[in-house]
C-alpha cells in the first residue's frame, strides 16, 4: 500500500515562534489518519502547509506525489479540503455552489452530490451565509465528497458541532472510504477513535508519535499493581506515566505495553507484588495522559 | 467523467459567477455611466443658448465613477482574495491564469465597454466626428485602464476586503497624482506629456508587476513593500525629471534641424515713467527678442535660465520666462536688487538659453461669426457664441485639448490685448486621461480696437491658423555689453498677461 501523503522534517516558524518542528509522518492510501493535539499544537499549521496555503520554513511534504510547495489548481481536482476556518462563498445557494463547482472537477458525480445533499438535509435554495455552522460544514463536505477525492483533508471538522451533526459527518466520511484517504485533525478524541485507522499526536509543534490506532491502543495500558509494601521505585522508567500510589496500590500508564516485558519490569522494580492488572485505555485517556505528561515535563 | 475546463472556459465560468454575484454593483456602474451620457452631452445649440460650454462637464460624475469602478474592481478581485489562507478558492482547482483572465474580462466588459459606449455617444451627440476620433477613444481606454483600473487592481490583490482596500487605494491615488495631472500641472510646459507618459509607464509597470506577483506567489507583504519602494523611487525620478531629458526626447521625436533664423536682443522699449515704489528685493527685466528669418508666430519659446556676467566676472543666474509680444517675444526675469543696482549702468554680458519650437504646415480656417460651428483640423469644433455683451470663440475637441493654433483675433480675457497663439501639449498621443471625452476651451476675441473685446456683432470673421510643431531645439543667445538699466521694467500687477 503506497502513501498518499508523506512529510519529512516539515517545519514552520513565524518569526521566533516555532509552530511546527521536524514533522515526519506518512498517510497510507485508504487510511483515515487522525492528527491529534491540544489547541495550538500545530495541527492546523501542518494541514495548511500540506495544502500549500503556507510555505514551510524547512523540510518537505509530498501530497499525492507532488511537492506541497508546487501544489496548484489542477492538483485540487483530487483533493478535498474542509476546514472550520474556511471562508465559504456565502452569497451562493447550495444549488449554485454545486453547479458552480461541478465544471472544475472531471470526476464530479451528480448522483453522489444529490445523495449527500439529501443525507445532510441541506436546503438547496438558501444562501450558504444563512446556514448554521453545522450546515456550513456539511455543505463544505458535500461539495468536497461529490468528486470522489483521492485525499480528503479535514481541519477540526467536528469542532462545536452537535452530536447528531457529527454523526452525520462521520457517516458520510466512512462512506467515502476506501476510495478516499482521509487526514483529519481534531482534539475531539471520541470521534476520531470511532473511525481513524492511524493516529498522530502533535504537542507544541512536535509529533510525539504516529502509528496505527490498533498498535497505539495495544501499547497503552493503565497498570494497577497491588503491593505488600507500597513504594515508588527510583529511578522511575520514562515510559511509565502518571504514577499514583495509595497504601497498597500503585497505578501508572504503561506506554510500551508488552505483557511479558512489562510484568517482568514491574516485578523487578517492586517488591511484594501480589497482583498486576493491565487495563486497555480509550483514546481519550491516552491523549489526556500524554497531554498531562507534556505539561509536567514543561 | 466530464473533461477538464480549458483556461479560457474556466475564465468564462468564473466571469459568469462574478457577473451574477455583483449584478447590483454592475447595475450601479451602468446607471452612473448612463447619467454621464445624459449630463455630459451638450449640443452646439445648447452651448449657444448657455453662452459657452458647461463648466467641468462630468467632473463630479467622473469622480463618482472612478470611486465606483475602484470599489467594483476591489470586490470582484477580492471574491477570490489573494492574501490570507482562509478563502475557499485556494483549495479548489482554480487556474491562476484563468482567474486573472476572468477579472480582466470583467473589467473590460463592465467598465471599459460601457465607458467607451458613453464616450462615443457624447462625442457623437456633441457633434464631433466619431470615426476620426476612434484612436482617441481607444487610447483613452488604455489610459483609464493604466491610470485607474490597473492601480485599483494592484491595491485589490494586496488586500482582503474593502476595509483594507480603501487606505491602500488612497495611498495609490496619492502616488499616481503626479503622472495623471498632465495638462493641469505643467512644470515642463508643453513637454509635460513626456514626463507624464514615462510616469504612467512606470506606474503601469509597477501595478502590473504587483498583480502578476500576487497571482503567482501570493506574498502580499513582500509585494506591497516592493511596490511602495518602487513607487517612491518613481516619484523621486518623476519630480526630479530634468528639462534637458524632456528636451532630448522631444527634439528626437520632432527633429532639431538648424534654424534658418537668428534671435537677437532687441532695443529696449521706451519705459513709462514709473511712479510705483521700487521693489526692495528684486528688479524685473524685460529683454525683447528680435527674430529674423522666421515668423515669430511660427515659433514658441520657453526659457530656462538667463546668466548675467559683469566685466569683473561677477555672475548671476536667474530663471526666466518668455512671453509673446506684438513684435515677437520677450524674456522676463528677475535680478536681486543689490546686484541690479550695482551693475545696471555697467556693460554686462547676457547669456540666455531657451527651448524653441518651430511650427510649420500652417492651415487657415475661417470661423463664421453667426455661431455656425466649423471643424478645424486638429483643433476640433470651433465657433462663436454670445456671452453676455461679448462674443467668444469656443473650440471643442474629443479626448484631448485642442492643438496649437494662432489668430490675430485672440485676446487675453484679463487685458483684452492680443494673445496671438495658444500652445497646447506637444503630446503625439490622441487622448488625455479623462472620463468626459470632450474638452472645451473658450477664447476672448479682440475687437477692431486692440484693447476692446469683440462686441456681439464683430465685423470680420475669425481666422484660426493651425500649425504643427516641426522642430524642437535649444538655442543659446550670448550678447555682450548690455546696459541692464535700459531693460528694467516696473513690476505692476496689470503689466503682465
Boltz contact constraints between the chains, C-beta under 6 A:
constraints:
  - contact:
      token1: [A, 48]
      token2: [B, 85]
      max_distance: 6.0
  - contact:
      token1: [A, 51]
      token2: [B, 91]
      max_distance: 6.0
  - contact:
      token1: [A, 53]
      token2: [B, 85]
      max_distance: 6.0
  - contact:
      token1: [A, 53]
      token2: [B, 90]
      max_distance: 6.0
  - contact:
      token1: [A, 73]
      token2: [B, 93]
      max_distance: 6.0
  - contact:
      token1: [A, 73]
      token2: [B, 94]
      max_distance: 6.0
  - contact:
      token1: [A, 73]
      token2: [B, 95]
      max_distance: 6.0
  - contact:
      token1: [A, 74]
      token2: [B, 93]
      max_distance: 6.0
  - contact:
      token1: [A, 76]
      token2: [B, 91]
      max_distance: 6.0
  - contact:
      token1: [A, 76]
      token2: [B, 92]
      max_distance: 6.0
  - contact:
      token1: [A, 76]
      token2: [B, 93]
      max_distance: 6.0
  - contact:
      token1: [A, 77]
      token2: [B, 93]
      max_distance: 6.0
  - contact:
      token1: [A, 81]
      token2: [B, 91]
      max_distance: 6.0
  - contact:
      token1: [A, 85]
      token2: [B, 86]
      max_distance: 6.0
  - contact:
      token1: [A, 86]
      token2: [B, 86]
      max_distance: 6.0
  - contact:
      token1: [A, 86]
      token2: [B, 88]
      max_distance: 6.0
  - contact:
      token1: [A, 87]
      token2: [B, 86]
      max_distance: 6.0
  - contact:
      token1: [A, 87]
      token2: [B, 87]
      max_distance: 6.0
  - contact:
      token1: [A, 88]
      token2: [B, 88]
      max_distance: 6.0
  - contact:
      token1: [A, 91]
      token2: [B, 21]
      max_distance: 6.0
  - contact:
      token1: [A, 100]
      token2: [B, 17]
      max_distance: 6.0
  - contact:
      token1: [A, 103]
      token2: [B, 5]
      max_distance: 6.0
  - contact:
      token1: [A, 103]
      token2: [B, 13]
      max_distance: 6.0
  - contact:
      token1: [A, 104]
      token2: [B, 93]
      max_distance: 6.0
  - contact:
      token1: [A, 106]
      token2: [B, 1]
      max_distance: 6.0
  - contact:
      token1: [A, 106]
      token2: [B, 2]
      max_distance: 6.0
  - contact:
      token1: [A, 106]
      token2: [B, 4]
      max_distance: 6.0
  - contact:
      token1: [A, 107]
      token2: [B, 1]
      max_distance: 6.0
